[in-house]
């Protein structure tokens, strides 16, 4: 999957996705092919499932 496709799934802009990657903020695992950043659909789905199962911090 491309960064544009992942951005749509995460409901964030491509710019935000690129910023998150460059800052090391949580994003699905990815890899580079040449200059392109790509994501495996199975890894994106696994990452989303893990994030959904996280319990919110207690206040």
CHARMM-style PDB file with segment names, atoms N, HN, CA, C and O in Angstrom:
ATOM      1  N   UNK     1       0.851  -1.171   0.000  1.00  0.00      PROA
ATOM      2  CA  UNK     1       0.000   0.000   0.000  1.00  0.00      PROA
ATOM      3  C   UNK     1       0.899   1.238   0.000  1.00  0.00      PROA
ATOM      4  O   UNK     1       2.004   1.218   0.543  1.00  0.00      PROA
ATOM      5  N   UNK     2       0.414   2.299  -0.610  1.00  0.00      PROA
ATOM      6  HN  UNK     2      -0.483   2.315  -1.051  1.00  0.00      PROA
ATOM      7  CA  UNK     2       1.168   3.542  -0.624  1.00  0.00      PROA
ATOM      8  C   UNK     2       0.831   4.372   0.610  1.00  0.00      PROA
ATOM      9  O   UNK     2      -0.112   4.072   1.342  1.00  0.00      PROA
ATOM     10  N   UNK     3       1.612   5.406   0.823  1.00  0.00      PROA
ATOM     11  HN  UNK     3       2.379   5.649   0.229  1.00  0.00      PROA
ATOM     12  CA  UNK     3       1.358   6.289   1.956  1.00  0.00      PROA
ATOM     13  C   UNK     3       0.005   6.997   1.789  1.00  0.00      PROA
ATOM     14  O   UNK     3      -0.652   7.312   2.781  1.00  0.00      PROA
ATOM     15  N   UNK     4      -0.408   7.247   0.553  1.00  0.00      PROA
ATOM     16  HN  UNK     4       0.126   6.991  -0.253  1.00  0.00      PROA
ATOM     17  CA  UNK     4      -1.716   7.867   0.303  1.00  0.00      PROA
ATOM     18  C   UNK     4      -2.838   6.934   0.745  1.00  0.00      PROA
ATOM     19  O   UNK     4      -3.801   7.379   1.369  1.00  0.00      PROA
ATOM     20  N   UNK     5      -2.725   5.648   0.428  1.00  0.00      PROA
ATOM     21  HN  UNK     5      -1.943   5.286  -0.080  1.00  0.00      PROA
ATOM     22  CA  UNK     5      -3.753   4.683   0.814  1.00  0.00      PROA
ATOM     23  C   UNK     5      -3.820   4.516   2.331  1.00  0.00      PROA
ATOM     24  O   UNK     5      -4.909   4.447   2.902  1.00  0.00      PROA
ATOM     25  N   UNK     6      -2.668   4.452   2.977  1.00  0.00      PROA
ATOM     26  HN  UNK     6      -1.784   4.508   2.513  1.00  0.00      PROA
ATOM     27  CA  UNK     6      -2.634   4.306   4.433  1.00  0.00      PROA
ATOM     28  C   UNK     6      -3.193   5.563   5.092  1.00  0.00      PROA
ATOM     29  O   UNK     6      -3.900   5.475   6.096  1.00  0.00      PROA
ATOM     30  N   UNK     7      -2.887   6.715   4.542  1.00  0.00      PROA
ATOM     31  HN  UNK     7      -2.313   6.787   3.727  1.00  0.00      PROA
ATOM     32  CA  UNK     7      -3.404   7.977   5.088  1.00  0.00      PROA
ATOM     33  C   UNK     7      -4.927   7.997   5.061  1.00  0.00      PROA
ATOM     34  O   UNK     7      -5.561   8.466   6.006  1.00  0.00      PROA
ATOM     35  N   UNK     8      -5.514   7.490   3.984  1.00  0.00      PROA
ATOM     36  HN  UNK     8      -4.999   7.109   3.216  1.00  0.00      PROA
ATOM     37  CA  UNK     8      -6.979   7.436   3.890  1.00  0.00      PROA
ATOM     38  C   UNK     8      -7.557   6.516   4.951  1.00  0.00      PROA
ATOM     39  O   UNK     8      -8.568   6.842   5.572  1.00  0.00      PROA
ATOM     40  N   UNK     9      -6.925   5.372   5.162  1.00  0.00      PROA
ATOM     41  HN  UNK     9      -6.103   5.108   4.658  1.00  0.00      PROA
ATOM     42  CA  UNK     9      -7.408   4.431   6.167  1.00  0.00      PROA
ATOM     43  C   UNK     9      -7.326   5.039   7.558  1.00  0.00      PROA
ATOM     44  O   UNK     9      -8.241   4.885   8.366  1.00  0.00      PROA
ATOM     45  N   UNK    10      -6.216   5.737   7.837  1.00  0.00      PROA
ATOM     46  HN  UNK    10      -5.472   5.863   7.181  1.00  0.00      PROA
ATOM     47  CA  UNK    10      -6.011   6.347   9.153  1.00  0.00      PROA
ATOM     48  C   UNK    10      -6.758   7.672   9.311  1.00  0.00      PROA
ATOM     49  O   UNK    10      -6.814   8.239  10.403  1.00  0.00      PROA
ATOM     50  N   UNK    11      -7.327   8.154   8.213  1.00  0.00      PROA
ATOM     51  HN  UNK    11      -7.281   7.694   7.326  1.00  0.00      PROA
ATOM     52  CA  UNK    11      -8.047   9.431   8.190  1.00  0.00      PROA
ATOM     53  C   UNK    11      -7.174  10.598   8.637  1.00  0.00      PROA
ATOM     54  O   UNK    11      -7.567  11.435   9.449  1.00  0.00      PROA
ATOM     55  N   UNK    12      -5.959  10.611   8.063  1.00  0.00      PROA
ATOM     56  HN  UNK    12      -5.640   9.931   7.403  1.00  0.00      PROA
ATOM     57  CA  UNK    12      -5.034  11.723   8.258  1.00  0.00      PROA
ATOM     58  C   UNK    12      -4.524  12.137   6.887  1.00  0.00      PROA
ATOM     59  O   UNK    12      -4.650  11.380   5.925  1.00  0.00      PROA
ATOM     60  N   UNK    13      -3.955  13.321   6.788  1.00  0.00      PROA
ATOM     61  HN  UNK    13      -3.853  13.936   7.569  1.00  0.00      PROA
ATOM     62  CA  UNK    13      -3.420  13.762   5.499  1.00  0.00      PROA
ATOM     63  C   UNK    13      -2.088  13.062   5.217  1.00  0.00      PROA
ATOM     64  O   UNK    13      -1.426  12.570   6.131  1.00  0.00      PROA
ATOM     65  N   UNK    14      -1.712  13.025   3.951  1.00  0.00      PROA
ATOM     66  HN  UNK    14      -2.250  13.425   3.208  1.00  0.00      PROA
ATOM     67  CA  UNK    14      -0.413  12.453   3.586  1.00  0.00      PROA
ATOM     68  C   UNK    14       0.709  13.217   4.283  1.00  0.00      PROA
ATOM     69  O   UNK    14       1.693  12.627   4.728  1.00  0.00      PROA
ATOM     70  N   UNK    15       0.549  14.523   4.371  1.00  0.00      PROA
ATOM     71  HN  UNK    15      -0.250  15.002   4.010  1.00  0.00      PROA
ATOM     72  CA  UNK    15       1.564  15.356   5.032  1.00  0.00      PROA
ATOM     73  C   UNK    15       1.743  14.931   6.491  1.00  0.00      PROA
ATOM     74  O   UNK    15       2.867  14.794   6.973  1.00  0.00      PROA
ATOM     75  N   UNK    16       0.627  14.726   7.182  1.00  0.00      PROA
ATOM     76  HN  UNK    16      -0.286  14.837   6.790  1.00  0.00      PROA
ATOM     77  CA  UNK    16       0.684  14.288   8.582  1.00  0.00      PROA
ATOM     78  C   UNK    16       1.348  12.921   8.684  1.00  0.00      PROA
ATOM     79  O   UNK    16       2.165  12.692   9.576  1.00  0.00      PROA
ATOM     80  N   UNK    17       1.005  12.015   7.780  1.00  0.00      PROA
ATOM     81  HN  UNK    17       0.341  12.201   7.055  1.00  0.00      PROA
ATOM     82  CA  UNK    17       1.601  10.678   7.794  1.00  0.00      PROA
ATOM     83  C   UNK    17       3.114  10.764   7.606  1.00  0.00      PROA
ATOM     84  O   UNK    17       3.868  10.095   8.313  1.00  0.00      PROA
ATOM     85  N   UNK    18       3.554  11.577   6.664  1.00  0.00      PROA
ATOM     86  HN  UNK    18       2.942  12.121   6.090  1.00  0.00      PROA
ATOM     87  CA  UNK    18       5.001  11.733   6.425  1.00  0.00      PROA
ATOM     88  C   UNK    18       5.692  12.352   7.646  1.00  0.00      PROA
ATOM     89  O   UNK    18       6.792  11.946   8.019  1.00  0.00      PROA
ATOM     90  N   UNK    19       5.039  13.329   8.257  1.00  0.00      PROA
ATOM     91  HN  UNK    19       4.145  13.659   7.954  1.00  0.00      PROA
ATOM     92  CA  UNK    19       5.608  13.943   9.461  1.00  0.00      PROA
ATOM     93  C   UNK    19       5.725  12.922  10.590  1.00  0.00      PROA
ATOM     94  O   UNK    19       6.747  12.862  11.274  1.00  0.00      PROA
ATOM     95  N   UNK    20       4.686  12.128  10.782  1.00  0.00      PROA
ATOM     96  HN  UNK    20       3.856  12.178  10.227  1.00  0.00      PROA
ATOM     97  CA  UNK    20       4.708  11.112  11.840  1.00  0.00      PROA
ATOM     98  C   UNK    20       5.852  10.126  11.608  1.00  0.00      PROA
ATOM     99  O   UNK    20       6.541   9.743  12.553  1.00  0.00      PROA
ATOM    100  N   UNK    21       6.053   9.720  10.369  1.00  0.00      PROA
ATOM    101  HN  UNK    21       5.492  10.032   9.601  1.00  0.00      PROA
ATOM    102  CA  UNK    21       7.144   8.795  10.052  1.00  0.00      PROA
ATOM    103  C   UNK    21       8.501   9.427  10.333  1.00  0.00      PROA
ATOM    104  O   UNK    21       9.372   8.792  10.929  1.00  0.00      PROA
ATOM    105  N   UNK    22       8.684  10.672   9.907  1.00  0.00      PROA
ATOM    106  HN  UNK    22       7.977  11.187   9.423  1.00  0.00      PROA
ATOM    107  CA  UNK    22       9.983  11.321  10.090  1.00  0.00      PROA
ATOM    108  C   UNK    22      10.273  11.638  11.561  1.00  0.00      PROA
ATOM    109  O   UNK    22      11.435  11.687  11.965  1.00  0.00      PROA
ATOM    110  N   UNK    23       9.226  11.852  12.359  1.00  0.00      PROA
ATOM    111  HN  UNK    23       8.282  11.812  12.031  1.00  0.00      PROA
ATOM    112  CA  UNK    23       9.408  12.138  13.781  1.00  0.00      PROA
ATOM    113  C   UNK    23       9.452  10.881  14.646  1.00  0.00      PROA
ATOM    114  O   UNK    23       9.704  10.954  15.849  1.00  0.00      PROA
ATOM    115  N   UNK    24       9.204   9.729  14.024  1.00  0.00      PROA
ATOM    116  HN  UNK    24       8.998   9.670  13.047  1.00  0.00      PROA
ATOM    117  CA  UNK    24       9.223   8.476  14.775  1.00  0.00      PROA
ATOM    118  C   UNK    24       7.979   8.255  15.617  1.00  0.00      PROA
ATOM    119  O   UNK    24       8.003   7.476  16.569  1.00  0.00      PROA
ATOM    120  N   UNK    25       6.892   8.935  15.273  1.00  0.00      PROA
ATOM    121  HN  UNK    25       6.873   9.568  14.500  1.00  0.00      PROA
ATOM    122  CA  UNK    25       5.636   8.768  15.997  1.00  0.00      PROA
ATOM    123  C   UNK    25       4.946   7.490  15.521  1.00  0.00      PROA
ATOM    124  O   UNK    25       5.271   6.984  14.447  1.00  0.00      PROA
ATOM    125  N   UNK    26       4.002   6.959  16.300  1.00  0.00      PROA
ATOM    126  HN  UNK    26       3.738   7.371  17.172  1.00  0.00      PROA
ATOM    127  CA  UNK    26       3.360   5.699  15.933  1.00  0.00      PROA
ATOM    128  C   UNK    26       2.726   5.715  14.538  1.00  0.00      PROA
ATOM    129  O   UNK    26       1.894   6.563  14.213  1.00  0.00      PROA
ATOM    130  N   UNK    27       3.147   4.759  13.747  1.00  0.00      PROA
ATOM    131  HN  UNK    27       3.823   4.071  14.012  1.00  0.00      PROA
ATOM    132  CA  UNK    27       2.616   4.513  12.409  1.00  0.00      PROA
ATOM    133  C   UNK    27       2.777   3.032  12.133  1.00  0.00      PROA
ATOM    134  O   UNK    27       3.618   2.378  12.749  1.00  0.00      PROA
ATOM    135  N   UNK    28       1.987   2.491  11.219  1.00  0.00      PROA
ATOM    136  HN  UNK    28       1.304   3.022  10.719  1.00  0.00      PROA
ATOM    137  CA  UNK    28       2.165   1.084  10.865  1.00  0.00      PROA
ATOM    138  C   UNK    28       3.573   0.844  10.307  1.00  0.00      PROA
ATOM    139  O   UNK    28       4.179   1.757   9.744  1.00  0.00      PROA
ATOM    140  N   UNK    29       4.095  -0.377  10.460  1.00  0.00      PROA
ATOM    141  HN  UNK    29       3.603  -1.118  10.917  1.00  0.00      PROA
ATOM    142  CA  UNK    29       5.415  -0.692   9.909  1.00  0.00      PROA
ATOM    143  C   UNK    29       5.443  -0.470   8.393  1.00  0.00      PROA
ATOM    144  O   UNK    29       4.474  -0.757   7.690  1.00  0.00      PROA
ATOM    145  N   UNK    30       6.561   0.042   7.916  1.00  0.00      PROA
ATOM    146  HN  UNK    30       7.348   0.276   8.487  1.00  0.00      PROA
ATOM    147  CA  UNK    30       6.697   0.312   6.483  1.00  0.00      PROA
ATOM    148  C   UNK    30       8.111  -0.018   6.035  1.00  0.00      PROA
ATOM    149  O   UNK    30       8.988  -0.315   6.846  1.00  0.00      PROA
ATOM    150  N   UNK    31       8.308   0.040   4.740  1.00  0.00      PROA
ATOM    151  HN  UNK    31       7.595   0.280   4.081  1.00  0.00      PROA
ATOM    152  CA  UNK    31       9.636  -0.184   4.172  1.00  0.00      PROA
ATOM    153  C   UNK    31       9.775   0.680   2.925  1.00  0.00      PROA
ATOM    154  O   UNK    31       8.787   1.159   2.369  1.00  0.00      PROA
ATOM    155  N   UNK    32      11.004   0.866   2.505  1.00  0.00      PROA
ATOM    156  HN  UNK    32      11.806   0.477   2.957  1.00  0.00      PROA
ATOM    157  CA  UNK    32      11.260   1.706   1.342  1.00  0.00      PROA
ATOM    158  C   UNK    32      11.649   0.838   0.156  1.00  0.00      PROA
ATOM    159  O   UNK    32      12.380  -0.144   0.287  1.00  0.00      PROA
ATOM    160  N   UNK    33      11.139   1.229  -1.004  1.00  0.00      PROA
ATOM    161  HN  UNK    33      10.546   2.027  -1.111  1.00  0.00      PROA
ATOM    162  CA  UNK    33      11.552   0.647  -2.279  1.00  0.00      PROA
ATOM    163  C   UNK    33      11.936   1.836  -3.139  1.00  0.00      PROA
ATOM    164  O   UNK    33      11.081   2.565  -3.641  1.00  0.00      PROA
ATOM    165  N   UNK    34      13.236   2.017  -3.299  1.00  0.00      PROA
ATOM    166  HN  UNK    34      13.931   1.425  -2.891  1.00  0.00      PROA
ATOM    167  CA  UNK    34      13.696   3.231  -3.973  1.00  0.00      PROA
ATOM    168  C   UNK    34      13.349   4.426  -3.112  1.00  0.00      PROA
ATOM    169  O   UNK    34      13.759   4.504  -1.954  1.00  0.00      PROA
ATOM    170  N   UNK    35      12.599   5.354  -3.670  1.00  0.00      PROA
ATOM    171  HN  UNK    35      12.266   5.291  -4.611  1.00  0.00      PROA
ATOM    172  CA  UNK    35      12.187   6.538  -2.917  1.00  0.00      PROA
ATOM    173  C   UNK    35      10.777   6.415  -2.355  1.00  0.00      PROA
ATOM    174  O   UNK    35      10.298   7.312  -1.662  1.00  0.00      PROA
ATOM    175  N   UNK    36      10.110   5.295  -2.657  1.00  0.00      PROA
ATOM    176  HN  UNK    36      10.499   4.566  -3.220  1.00  0.00      PROA
ATOM    177  CA  UNK    36       8.727   5.107  -2.209  1.00  0.00      PROA
ATOM    178  C   UNK    36       8.676   4.429  -0.849  1.00  0.00      PROA
ATOM    179  O   UNK    36       9.456   3.519  -0.567  1.00  0.00      PROA
ATOM    180  N   UNK    37       7.757   4.878  -0.015  1.00  0.00      PROA
ATOM    181  HN  UNK    37       7.124   5.617  -0.244  1.00  0.00      PROA
ATOM    182  CA  UNK    37       7.490   4.259   1.280  1.00  0.00      PROA
ATOM    183  C   UNK    37       6.251   3.396   1.087  1.00  0.00      PROA
ATOM    184  O   UNK    37       5.201   3.886   0.672  1.00  0.00      PROA
ATOM    185  N   UNK    38       6.382   2.102   1.392  1.00  0.00      PROA
ATOM    186  HN  UNK    38       7.235   1.704   1.729  1.00  0.00      PROA
ATOM    187  CA  UNK    38       5.272   1.174   1.186  1.00  0.00      PROA
ATOM    188  C   UNK    38       4.915   0.460   2.479  1.00  0.00      PROA
ATOM    189  O   UNK    38       5.738   0.328   3.385  1.00  0.00      PROA
ATOM    190  N   UNK    39       3.673   0.005   2.546  1.00  0.00      PROA
ATOM    191  HN  UNK    39       3.004   0.113   1.810  1.00  0.00      PROA
ATOM    192  CA  UNK    39       3.133  -0.670   3.720  1.00  0.00      PROA
ATOM    193  C   UNK    39       2.471  -1.964   3.260  1.00  0.00      PROA
ATOM    194  O   UNK    39       1.826  -1.995   2.212  1.00  0.00      PROA
ATOM    195  N   UNK    40       2.629  -3.022   4.033  1.00  0.00      PROA
ATOM    196  HN  UNK    40       3.154  -2.997   4.884  1.00  0.00      PROA
ATOM    197  CA  UNK    40       1.904  -4.259   3.760  1.00  0.00      PROA
ATOM    198  C   UNK    40       0.517  -4.153   4.377  1.00  0.00      PROA
ATOM    199  O   UNK    40       0.378  -3.765   5.537  1.00  0.00      PROA
ATOM    200  N   UNK    41      -0.504  -4.495   3.610  1.00  0.00      PROA
ATOM    201  HN  UNK    41      -0.391  -4.811   2.668  1.00  0.00      PROA
ATOM    202  CA  UNK    41      -1.885  -4.395   4.104  1.00  0.00      PROA
ATOM    203  C   UNK    41      -2.067  -5.185   5.398  1.00  0.00      PROA
ATOM    204  O   UNK    41      -2.725  -4.713   6.325  1.00  0.00      PROA
ATOM    205  N   UNK    42      -1.490  -6.381   5.466  1.00  0.00      PROA
ATOM    206  HN  UNK    42      -0.955  -6.765   4.713  1.00  0.00      PROA
ATOM    207  CA  UNK    42      -1.641  -7.210   6.668  1.00  0.00      PROA
ATOM    208  C   UNK    42      -1.014  -6.535   7.890  1.00  0.00      PROA
ATOM    209  O   UNK    42      -1.544  -6.642   8.996  1.00  0.00      PROA
ATOM    210  N   UNK    43       0.111  -5.843   7.696  1.00  0.00      PROA
ATOM    211  HN  UNK    43       0.541  -5.756   6.798  1.00  0.00      PROA
ATOM    212  CA  UNK    43       0.765  -5.143   8.808  1.00  0.00      PROA
ATOM    213  C   UNK    43      -0.042  -3.929   9.250  1.00  0.00      PROA
ATOM    214  O   UNK    43      -0.116  -3.632  10.442  1.00  0.00      PROA
ATOM    215  N   UNK    44      -0.641  -3.233   8.302  1.00  0.00      PROA
ATOM    216  HN  UNK    44      -0.581  -3.474   7.333  1.00  0.00      PROA
ATOM    217  CA  UNK    44      -1.477  -2.068   8.640  1.00  0.00      PROA
ATOM    218  C   UNK    44      -2.687  -2.541   9.440  1.00  0.00      PROA
ATOM    219  O   UNK    44      -3.038  -1.935  10.452  1.00  0.00      PROA
ATOM    220  N   UNK    45      -3.330  -3.629   8.986  1.00  0.00      PROA
ATOM    221  HN  UNK    45      -3.044  -4.121   8.164  1.00  0.00      PROA
ATOM    222  CA  UNK    45      -4.495  -4.158   9.696  1.00  0.00      PROA
ATOM    223  C   UNK    45      -4.115  -4.644  11.092  1.00  0.00      PROA
ATOM    224  O   UNK    45      -4.850  -4.405  12.050  1.00  0.00      PROA
ATOM    225  N   UNK    46      -2.970  -5.327  11.216  1.00  0.00      PROA
ATOM    226  HN  UNK    46      -2.373  -5.522  10.437  1.00  0.00      PROA
ATOM    227  CA  UNK    46      -2.506  -5.810  12.522  1.00  0.00      PROA
ATOM    228  C   UNK    46      -2.238  -4.625  13.447  1.00  0.00      PROA
ATOM    229  O   UNK    46      -2.624  -4.653  14.615  1.00  0.00      PROA
ATOM    230  N   UNK    47      -1.582  -3.589  12.935  1.00  0.00      PROA
ATOM    231  HN  UNK    47      -1.268  -3.567  11.986  1.00  0.00      PROA
ATOM    232  CA  UNK    47      -1.247  -2.400  13.717  1.00  0.00      PROA
ATOM    233  C   UNK    47      -2.530  -1.716  14.211  1.00  0.00      PROA
ATOM    234  O   UNK    47      -2.607  -1.303  15.368  1.00  0.00      PROA
ATOM    235  N   UNK    48      -3.520  -1.599  13.344  1.00  0.00      PROA
ATOM    236  HN  UNK    48      -3.456  -1.935  12.404  1.00  0.00      PROA
ATOM    237  CA  UNK    48      -4.789  -0.978  13.737  1.00  0.00      PROA
ATOM    238  C   UNK    48      -5.485  -1.792  14.818  1.00  0.00      PROA
ATOM    239  O   UNK    48      -6.037  -1.228  15.763  1.00  0.00      PROA
ATOM    240  N   UNK    49      -5.463  -3.103  14.684  1.00  0.00      PROA
ATOM    241  HN  UNK    49      -5.015  -3.560  13.916  1.00  0.00      PROA
ATOM    242  CA  UNK    49      -6.084  -3.982  15.681  1.00  0.00      PROA
ATOM    243  C   UNK    49      -5.389  -3.828  17.028  1.00  0.00      PROA
ATOM    244  O   UNK    49      -6.047  -3.742  18.065  1.00  0.00      PROA
ATOM    245  N   UNK    50      -4.069  -3.792  17.012  1.00  0.00      PROA
ATOM    246  HN  UNK    50      -3.534  -3.862  16.170  1.00  0.00      PROA
ATOM    247  CA  UNK    50      -3.320  -3.611  18.262  1.00  0.00      PROA
ATOM    248  C   UNK    50      -3.645  -2.276  18.906  1.00  0.00      PROA
ATOM    249  O   UNK    50      -3.822  -2.202  20.122  1.00  0.00      PROA
ATOM    250  N   UNK    51      -3.724  -1.221  18.107  1.00  0.00      PROA
ATOM    251  HN  UNK    51      -3.580  -1.281  17.119  1.00  0.00      PROA
ATOM    252  CA  UNK    51      -4.023   0.113  18.637  1.00  0.00      PROA
ATOM    253  C   UNK    51      -5.439   0.169  19.213  1.00  0.00      PROA
ATOM    254  O   UNK    51      -5.677   0.852  20.209  1.00  0.00      PROA
ATOM    255  N   UNK    52      -6.369  -0.540  18.598  1.00  0.00      PROA
ATOM    256  HN  UNK    52      -6.176  -1.096  17.789  1.00  0.00      PROA
ATOM    257  CA  UNK    52      -7.749  -0.548  19.076  1.00  0.00      PROA
ATOM    258  C   UNK    52      -7.871  -1.287  20.407  1.00  0.00      PROA
ATOM    259  O   UNK    52      -8.761  -0.997  21.206  1.00  0.00      PROA
ATOM    260  N   UNK    53      -6.975  -2.239  20.636  1.00  0.00      PROA
ATOM    261  HN  UNK    53      -6.252  -2.475  19.986  1.00  0.00      PROA
ATOM    262  CA  UNK    53      -7.034  -3.041  21.860  1.00  0.00      PROA
ATOM    263  C   UNK    53      -6.282  -2.405  23.029  1.00  0.00      PROA
ATOM    264  O   UNK    53      -6.333  -2.927  24.142  1.00  0.00      PROA
ATOM    265  N   UNK    54      -5.592  -1.305  22.804  1.00  0.00      PROA
ATOM    266  HN  UNK    54      -5.550  -0.880  21.899  1.00  0.00      PROA
ATOM    267  CA  UNK    54      -4.885  -0.627  23.897  1.00  0.00      PROA
ATOM    268  C   UNK    54      -5.897   0.002  24.835  1.00  0.00      PROA
ATOM    269  O   UNK    54      -6.881   0.601  24.401  1.00  0.00      PROA
ATOM    270  N   UNK    55      -5.645  -0.139  26.106  1.00  0.00      PROA
ATOM    271  HN  UNK    55      -4.846  -0.626  26.458  1.00  0.00      PROA
ATOM    272  CA  UNK    55      -6.532   0.492  27.078  1.00  0.00      PROA
ATOM    273  C   UNK    55      -6.091   1.934  27.284  1.00  0.00      PROA
ATOM    274  O   UNK    55      -4.893   2.211  27.342  1.00  0.00      PROA
ATOM    275  N   UNK    56      -7.036   2.847  27.395  1.00  0.00      PROA
ATOM    276  HN  UNK    56      -8.009   2.623  27.347  1.00  0.00      PROA
ATOM    277  CA  UNK    56      -6.671   4.254  27.621  1.00  0.00      PROA
ATOM    278  C   UNK    56      -6.045   4.420  29.002  1.00  0.00      PROA
ATOM    279  O   UNK    56      -6.395   3.699  29.936  1.00  0.00      PROA
ATOM    280  N   UNK    57      -5.117   5.371  29.133  1.00  0.00      PROA
ATOM    281  HN  UNK    57      -4.833   5.957  28.375  1.00  0.00      PROA
ATOM    282  CA  UNK    57      -4.481   5.594  30.436  1.00  0.00      PROA
ATOM    283  C   UNK    57      -5.495   6.051  31.485  1.00  0.00      PROA
ATOM    284  O   UNK    57      -6.427   6.795  31.181  1.00  0.00      PROA
ATOM    285  N   UNK    58      -5.299   5.598  32.709  1.00  0.00      PROA
ATOM    286  HN  UNK    58      -4.542   4.993  32.955  1.00  0.00      PROA
ATOM    287  CA  UNK    58      -6.194   6.002  33.807  1.00  0.00      PROA
ATOM    288  C   UNK    58      -5.883   7.440  34.213  1.00  0.00      PROA
ATOM    289  O   UNK    58      -4.722   7.845  34.272  1.00  0.00      PROA
ATOM    290  N   UNK    59      -6.917   8.185  34.484  1.00  0.00      PROA
ATOM    291  HN  UNK    59      -7.860   7.855  34.436  1.00  0.00      PROA
ATOM    292  CA  UNK    59      -6.744   9.590  34.901  1.00  0.00      PROA
ATOM    293  C   UNK    59      -6.843   9.716  36.393  1.00  0.00      PROA
ATOM    294  OT1 UNK    59      -6.724  10.817  36.929  1.00  0.00      PROA
TER     295      UNK     59
END
